[in-house]
């Protein structure tokens, strides 16, 4: 298990501001974070990790690395990635912007530190497009033209809680940037060396890639160690992973 001393305080989905996504029979209901994980979120995790493995009693770098390799029970990342992770502490520039240039290992470890998970592809598609794919895009339209207000592309990301509204926001809590801004890591199989990111990102330059990724017709494939511009993540909470009274029966209204 991840170091007991490095755990975020337990909080309910409501306290986290997460949005309930009703299941459809094949997919169980779950809670979705309304925004991509932010620099503030990631910094909290990195600071706790750095504190937990701070040198003590002459610990060697190798001994510290062994501790960090237990991150959230994630697959063991390379040692140079561990050094990079710890080196990110205190480097927040825009706390409300999405965490960017994040590897899968870092995304998974951060999510598990918060007591959350990364979405599976089927869960992300249900949140983005609705049951049976009733929407082609995460916004309330089947048109890609003139959709810039619903997805951020360009040179840099924008604040995670600004713009990019989902069609679900019309009759419920706001969900931002399921398309564009940063692409979001999806849960990979335990023994995988590569995975996928959903939704496309600000860094996509091909209009064809932008459209297909926004529509869930294409997913960015990458090795799990890659931490490229536009690589971020969003967290979810599954009833089966967190058994609290509010999850009785595992279902809730949309």
C-alpha positions in Angstrom: 0.0 0.0 0.0 1.0 3.6 -0.4 2.7 4.9 2.7 0.2 5.3 5.4 1.7 8.6 6.4 1.0 10.0 2.9 -2.7 9.9 2.5 -5.1 12.7 1.7 -7.9 13.2 4.2 -11.0 11.1 3.4 -13.7 13.2 1.9 -17.1 12.4 0.5 -17.9 12.9 -3.2 -20.2 15.8 -2.3 -17.4 17.5 -0.4 -15.1 17.1 -3.3 -17.7 18.6 -5.6 -17.8 15.5 -7.8 -20.7 15.0 -10.3 -22.8 11.8 -10.2 -22.9 9.9 -13.5 -25.7 7.4 -13.7 -24.9 3.9 -14.8 -26.4 2.2 -17.8 -26.5 -1.5 -16.8 -23.2 -2.4 -18.4 -21.4 0.4 -16.5 -21.9 1.0 -12.8 -22.7 4.5 -11.6 -19.8 6.6 -10.5 -18.8 10.2 -9.5 -16.7 12.3 -11.9 -14.5 15.2 -11.0 -15.9 18.4 -12.6 -12.5 19.4 -13.8 -9.2 18.0 -14.8 -6.8 17.5 -11.9 -5.2 20.9 -11.3 -1.6 22.0 -10.5 -2.9 22.6 -7.0 -4.1 19.0 -6.7 -0.9 17.5 -8.0 1.3 19.8 -5.9 -0.5 18.6 -2.7 0.4 15.0 -3.7 4.0 15.7 -4.7 4.6 17.7 -1.5 3.3 14.9 0.7 5.3 12.3 -1.2 8.5 14.4 -0.9 7.9 14.9 2.8 7.3 11.2 3.3 10.5 10.1 1.7 12.7 13.0 3.0 16.2 11.8 4.0 16.3 10.5 7.5 19.0 8.6 9.4 21.3 8.5 6.5 18.8 7.0 4.0 20.3 6.5 0.6 18.7 7.7 -2.6 18.1 4.0 -3.5 16.3 3.4 -0.2 14.1 6.4 -0.7 13.3 5.3 -4.3 12.1 1.9 -2.9 9.5 3.8 -0.8 8.3 6.0 -3.7 8.0 2.9 -5.9 5.0 2.0 -3.7 3.1 5.0 -4.9 -0.6 4.1 -4.8 0.2 0.4 -5.6 0.9 1.7 -9.1 3.2 -0.2 -11.4 6.8 0.5 -10.5 8.0 3.6 -12.4 11.6 4.0 -13.5 14.0 5.6 -11.0 14.6 8.7 -13.1 10.8 9.3 -13.1 10.8 9.1 -9.3 13.5 11.8 -9.2 11.5 13.9 -11.6 8.4 13.5 -9.5 10.1 14.6 -6.3 11.7 17.5 -8.1 8.4 19.0 -9.0 7.6 19.9 -5.4 7.1 23.7 -5.0 7.0 24.5 -8.7 3.3 25.4 -9.1 2.9 28.4 -11.5 -0.9 28.4 -12.1 -2.7 26.5 -9.3 -6.1 26.6 -11.1 -4.7 25.3 -14.4 -4.7 21.6 -15.2 -1.7 19.5 -14.2 0.3 19.2 -17.4 3.1 17.0 -18.7 2.0 14.2 -16.4 2.9 10.5 -16.9 0.5 7.7 -16.3 2.4 6.6 -13.2 2.2 10.0 -11.7 -1.5 10.4 -12.6 -2.4 7.0 -11.1 -0.4 7.6 -7.9 -1.9 11.0 -7.4 -5.5 9.7 -7.9 -4.9 6.9 -5.5 -3.4 9.2 -2.9 -6.7 11.2 -3.0 -8.6 7.9 -2.6 -9.8 8.1 -6.2 -9.2 6.4 -9.5 -8.6 7.1 -13.2 -11.6 6.4 -15.5 -11.8 3.4 -17.7 -12.4 4.2 -21.4 -16.1 3.1 -21.1 -16.6 5.3 -18.1 -15.1 8.3 -19.8 -17.2 7.8 -22.9 -20.4 7.5 -20.8 -19.6 10.7 -19.0 -18.7 12.5 -22.3 -21.3 11.3 -24.7 -24.2 9.9 -22.6 -25.8 6.5 -22.7 -25.6 4.9 -26.2 -23.5 7.8 -27.4 -26.5 10.2 -27.7 -24.1 13.1 -28.2 -21.2 13.0 -30.7 -19.2 15.6 -28.7 -19.1 16.4 -25.0 -20.8 19.7 -25.7 -24.5 19.9 -26.7 -24.1 19.7 -30.4 -23.2 17.3 -33.2 -21.3 20.1 -35.0 -17.5 20.5 -34.8 -17.4 23.8 -36.6 -17.5 26.9 -34.3 -16.8 24.7 -31.3 -13.8 26.5 -30.0 -15.7 27.9 -27.0 -16.3 24.2 -25.9 -12.7 23.0 -26.1 -9.4 24.7 -25.6 -6.7 24.3 -28.2 -3.7 26.5 -28.8 -0.4 27.1 -27.2 -1.2 26.7 -23.5 -4.0 25.2 -21.3 -6.5 27.5 -19.6 -8.0 27.3 -16.1 -9.6 24.0 -15.4 -12.8 25.4 -14.2 -13.3 28.0 -17.0 -15.2 27.2 -20.2 -15.4 23.9 -22.0 -18.8 23.0 -20.6 -20.3 19.6 -21.0 -23.9 19.1 -22.3 -24.5 17.6 -18.8 -24.0 21.1 -17.4 -27.3 22.3 -18.8 -29.4 20.5 -16.2 -26.8 19.7 -13.6 -23.4 20.7 -12.1 -20.8 22.1 -14.4 -18.3 19.7 -16.0 -15.4 21.3 -17.8 -13.1 20.3 -20.7 -13.9 16.7 -21.4 -12.6 17.7 -24.8 -9.5 19.8 -25.2 -7.3 21.6 -22.6 -5.3 18.6 -21.5 -5.9 15.0 -22.7 -6.8 12.7 -19.8 -5.1 9.4 -19.0 -7.4 6.4 -18.9 -6.9 3.4 -16.6 -4.5 0.9 -18.1 -4.3 -2.9 -17.5 -1.9 -3.7 -14.6 0.8 -5.2 -16.8 0.6 -2.6 -19.6 3.5 -0.6 -20.8 1.4 1.7 -22.9 -2.0 3.4 -22.5 -4.4 5.9 -23.9 -5.5 9.5 -23.2 -9.0 10.8 -23.9 -10.5 14.0 -25.3 -7.5 15.5 -27.1 -5.5 18.5 -25.8 -4.5 22.1 -26.5 -1.3 20.7 -28.1 -3.1 18.8 -30.9 -2.3 20.5 -34.2 -4.2 18.4 -36.7 -7.8 19.4 -37.1 -8.6 15.8 -37.9 -7.1 14.7 -34.6 -8.9 17.5 -32.7 -12.3 16.3 -34.1 -11.8 12.6 -33.8 -10.4 12.8 -30.2 -13.2 15.2 -29.1 -15.7 12.7 -30.5 -14.0 9.7 -28.8 -13.3 8.2 -32.2 -9.5 8.3 -31.6 -7.5 8.1 -28.4 -3.9 9.3 -28.0 -1.8 6.3 -27.4 1.4 6.6 -25.4 3.8 4.7 -23.3 3.0 5.0 -19.6 6.3 6.9 -18.9 5.5 9.7 -21.3 4.8 13.1 -19.8 4.3 15.3 -22.8 2.7 18.7 -23.2 -1.0 18.3 -23.0 -0.9 15.1 -20.9 -3.1 15.4 -17.8 -5.8 13.5 -16.0 -9.2 13.6 -14.3 -10.3 11.5 -11.3 -13.4 9.5 -10.6 -14.9 7.8 -7.5 -16.5 4.4 -8.0 -19.1 3.1 -5.5 -17.4 -0.3 -5.5 -14.1 1.3 -4.5 -15.4 3.5 -1.7 -18.3 2.0 0.4 -20.1 4.8 2.2 -23.8 5.2 3.1 -24.4 7.5 0.2 -23.5 4.6 -2.2 -26.0 2.1 -0.8 -27.1 0.0 -3.7 -24.5 1.6 -6.0 -27.0 3.8 -7.9 -28.2 7.4 -7.6 -30.1 9.8 -9.8 -28.3 11.6 -12.6 
